[in-house]
Amino acid sequence: MAKGVTRTACPDSVAAVFAALGSPTRMALMVRLVDRPYSVNELAAAVGAKQANVSQQLGLLKQAGLVTSVRTGTTVTYSTDGPEVNRIIALALQLLRGIVSRRYTSFGPA
């Protein structure tokens, strides 16, 4: 068994977290939220999406336990749900960079 993985982790729950990260829009939101909290409108502008779509995507991320929200008046601000979530995003980006680097270097010099 992998280090840090327990038998009590429900495979369905783990799959749900990774499914939530499987959308390009949701991943773009998470990458931004690692840096700082954002309102829905700020995130919509940052990713070039409609506010309603961003709200829906944030709801799915919240349901998966990846983000939290705080309402202040009419503004809802979202942030990642802790350092473990930030590490998942950082590792996903590191993995992607490694994959791209290996594929690029496998073509050899131009």
N, C-alpha and C positions, 0 to 999 in steps of 0.2 A: 504494500500500500504506500502511496506517495507520502512524503513527509508533510505533516500538518493536515492531512486528510483523515477524518475519523469515520468510522462505520456508521455513526449516527446521522451523517449528512444525507439528507433525502435526495436521491438522484433527480427526482422531479423538480425539486426546489432549485438545485444547481442548474438544471437545464432551463428553467424559467428565467433565471438571472442572465444566462448567456443568450437566450432567445431575445430578451429585452435589449441586449447590446447588439443584436444582429442587424438592426436597422441602421442604414447610413445616417439618417436624420437623428435618431436617438444617440448614436455614437458621437455625432457632431455636437449635440447638446452636452453630453457628458464631458467631452474634451474641454469645452468652455467652462463647465461648472467646476472642474478640478481647480481652475485658477481662482475663482471667486463666486459668490452668490450672484444670481441674475434674476431680474423680473422676467415675466413671460414676454413682455414687449421688447426688452433688450435682447433676449434670446432669439426672438423672431427676426429682429433686424440683423443679428449676428449671423444667422444661418440662412437668411433670405427665404424664409417661409412665412406662411400666414399664421397669425396669432392663434387662431382656432386649432390649426394642425399642431402647433408647438404645445398648446395646452393639452391636447389629446396625447401626444407623445410623452409629455412629462407625467401625465396620469399613469401611463403604463410603466414608466421608470419608477414612479413612487410605489405602485402596486408590487413591483419586483423588489422593493426595499433598497433601491439604489440612490434615491433622492429624498429629501425632506422639503417641506415648504412652511413658510411663515407668512401669515396675512397681516398687513398693516393697512388699515382702511380698505381701500379698493385694490391695493397692490399686493400681489402674491410673489414672494421671492423664493427661489429654489436654490438649493445647494446639495452637494453630494452628502450621502449619509455616513460620513466618517472616513478616516484614513485608509481603512481596508478597501473601500470603494475606489479611492484615489489610486491605490496601488494596483488594483485590477486594471484601471484605465492606462496607467503608466506601463504596465507589463504588456497590455495589448498593443500599445503603440511601439514598444520596443520589439515585440515579436514581428510586427508588420515591417518595421525598418530592416530587421534581419532578413526577412523573406525577400524583400525588394532588393536588398544588397546582394544576397546570394544569387538571385535570378539575373541581376544586372551583370555581376562579375562572371557568371557562367557563359556569357556571350563572348568573353575575351576582349582583347583590345580592338578598337575600331580601325 
